[in-house]
Amino acid sequence: GSWVLESATLSPALLEAVHQLQVASGETVSLTSPVDLGLEVLYVAGPDVGIRLVVKVGGRMPLWRTAIGTAYLTTVPDSTIRSMYRRTEARGTPPAVSLRSVLAAVRRARECHGKAYAEGAAVPDVAALSAPLPEGFAPRQLIVSIGGPVHRMRARRAAIELELDAWLARVASLAPQATSVPECVRLAMPTRARGGRRA
């Protein structure tokens, strides 16, 4: 599959960063990228003990209603989202969510620097917090996702969001193409990391 080639080309520094995020969050962390009208799992780092989300490399994740899907959609224009939605409908499997709701969720995620949160969308009783990475790490856009049991993610959501924000700022400095940081990620970075001046 395409994930074999792409996962093999991910930088060691990025993979080490994924493991650091897993330790900091205590939950399963995955990297996915868009393929057709879904997302493909390229890499997974999970805790060794306790209740955890099991995600398999090479697996497919839904695009619509999921945190991973919404985070990805923040990186493309609304016109592209509408086209993708129509293509899904044309396949005879209309999304279980209206286009209007999709666009509203994407707008909210863009206001949160590309971060999206969902409960029970991809896997029952599992919640996920996802965000797009800067471009340049792989041929396709990468999405990072932190997932775990709903009750645990809900209780620690604020702390996990802070961990993810700090991680995204650090990872931005590792991007091979520093000029191609998605706007939603750039806005989440500290002012000095964006090249601006401190107030």
C-alpha positions in Angstrom: 0.0 0.0 0.0 1.0 3.7 -0.2 1.5 3.8 3.5 4.5 1.5 3.3 6.4 4.1 1.2 5.2 7.1 3.0 5.7 5.8 6.5 9.2 4.7 5.6 10.1 8.3 4.5 9.0 10.0 7.7 11.9 11.7 9.5 13.3 10.1 12.6 13.0 13.4 14.4 9.3 13.6 13.7 8.7 10.0 14.8 10.7 10.7 18.0 8.5 13.7 18.5 5.4 11.6 18.1 6.6 9.3 20.9 7.3 12.3 23.1 3.7 13.5 22.6 2.4 10.0 23.4 4.3 10.0 26.7 3.2 13.6 27.5 -0.5 12.8 26.8 -0.6 9.3 28.0 -2.8 8.3 25.1 -2.4 6.8 21.6 -0.9 9.2 19.0 -1.2 8.5 15.3 -0.1 10.2 12.1 -2.5 9.9 9.1 -2.6 11.4 5.6 -5.5 11.8 3.1 -6.2 9.1 0.6 -9.2 9.2 -1.8 -12.1 10.3 0.5 -10.6 9.1 3.8 -7.4 9.1 5.8 -4.8 6.4 6.0 -2.8 5.6 9.2 0.9 5.9 8.6 2.3 5.7 12.1 1.1 4.9 15.7 2.6 5.3 19.1 0.6 3.9 22.0 1.0 3.3 25.7 2.2 -0.2 26.8 -0.2 -0.7 29.6 -3.8 0.1 30.6 -6.9 0.8 28.5 -5.8 2.2 25.2 -7.0 2.9 21.7 -5.7 0.3 19.2 -5.0 1.8 15.7 -3.3 -0.2 13.0 -0.9 1.2 10.5 -2.4 1.0 7.0 -5.9 1.3 8.4 -8.4 3.7 7.0 -10.2 6.4 9.0 -13.5 8.1 8.0 -13.3 11.7 6.7 -16.7 13.0 7.7 -17.6 13.8 11.4 -14.2 12.6 12.7 -11.6 14.8 14.5 -9.0 13.6 12.0 -11.1 14.4 9.0 -12.1 17.8 10.2 -8.5 18.7 11.0 -7.5 17.7 7.5 -10.4 19.7 6.0 -9.1 22.9 7.6 -6.2 22.7 5.2 -8.2 22.8 2.0 -10.6 25.5 0.6 -14.3 25.2 1.2 -14.8 24.7 -2.5 -12.7 21.5 -2.3 -14.7 20.4 0.7 -18.0 20.8 -1.2 -16.5 18.8 -4.2 -15.4 16.0 -1.9 -18.8 15.9 -0.2 -20.5 15.6 -3.6 -18.1 12.9 -4.7 -19.0 10.9 -1.5 -22.7 11.3 -2.2 -22.2 10.2 -5.8 -20.8 6.9 -4.6 -24.1 6.0 -3.0 -22.9 6.4 0.5 -23.9 9.9 1.6 -22.1 11.2 4.7 -24.1 10.9 8.0 -23.8 14.6 8.4 -24.9 17.6 6.3 -22.5 19.7 4.3 -23.6 22.7 6.3 -22.6 20.9 9.5 -19.3 19.9 8.0 -18.4 23.5 7.0 -19.5 24.8 10.4 -17.2 22.3 12.1 -14.3 23.2 9.9 -14.8 26.9 10.6 -14.8 26.2 14.3 -11.6 24.1 13.9 -9.9 26.9 11.9 -10.7 29.3 14.8 -8.9 26.8 17.1 -5.7 26.8 14.9 -6.9 23.6 13.0 -7.6 21.5 16.1 -10.7 19.4 16.1 -12.2 17.2 18.8 -14.8 14.5 18.4 -16.3 11.7 20.6 -17.5 8.4 19.2 -17.1 9.5 15.6 -14.6 6.9 14.3 -14.7 4.4 17.1 -17.5 4.0 19.7 -16.5 5.2 23.2 -13.3 6.8 21.9 -12.5 10.5 21.7 -9.8 12.2 19.6 -8.1 15.5 19.3 -6.5 16.1 16.0 -4.5 18.9 14.1 -2.7 19.3 10.8 1.1 19.4 10.8 3.2 21.8 8.7 3.7 20.6 5.2 7.0 19.1 4.0 7.2 16.0 6.3 5.6 13.8 3.7 4.3 13.9 0.1 0.8 14.4 1.5 -0.6 16.5 4.4 -0.1 14.8 7.7 -2.6 14.9 10.6 -1.6 14.1 14.2 -4.3 12.7 16.4 -4.4 11.9 20.1 -7.1 9.3 20.9 -8.3 7.4 24.0 -11.4 6.4 26.0 -14.0 9.2 26.0 -14.2 9.5 29.8 -10.4 10.0 30.1 -10.1 12.3 27.1 -13.1 14.4 28.2 -11.6 14.8 31.7 -8.2 15.8 30.5 -9.1 17.6 27.3 -7.8 21.0 28.3 -4.5 19.6 29.5 -4.1 17.5 26.3 -4.9 20.5 24.1 -2.1 22.5 25.8 0.3 19.6 25.2 -0.7 19.4 21.6 -0.3 23.2 21.1 3.2 23.1 22.6 4.1 20.0 20.5 2.9 21.6 17.3 5.1 24.7 18.0 8.2 22.4 18.5 7.5 20.3 15.5 7.1 23.3 13.2 10.9 23.9 13.6 11.5 20.4 12.3 9.6 20.9 9.1 11.8 20.5 6.0 9.9 23.3 4.3 9.5 26.0 6.9 7.8 28.3 4.5 4.9 25.9 4.0 3.4 25.9 7.5 -0.5 25.9 7.2 -2.0 29.1 8.4 -4.0 27.3 11.1 -0.8 25.9 12.5 1.2 29.1 12.1 -1.3 31.0 14.2 -0.9 28.5 17.0 2.8 29.0 17.2 4.4 31.4 19.7 5.1 34.8 18.3 8.9 34.3 18.3 8.6 31.0 16.5 6.5 32.7 13.8 9.3 35.3 13.3 7.4 38.1 14.9 8.5 40.4 17.7 7.5 40.1 21.3 5.2 42.8 22.6 
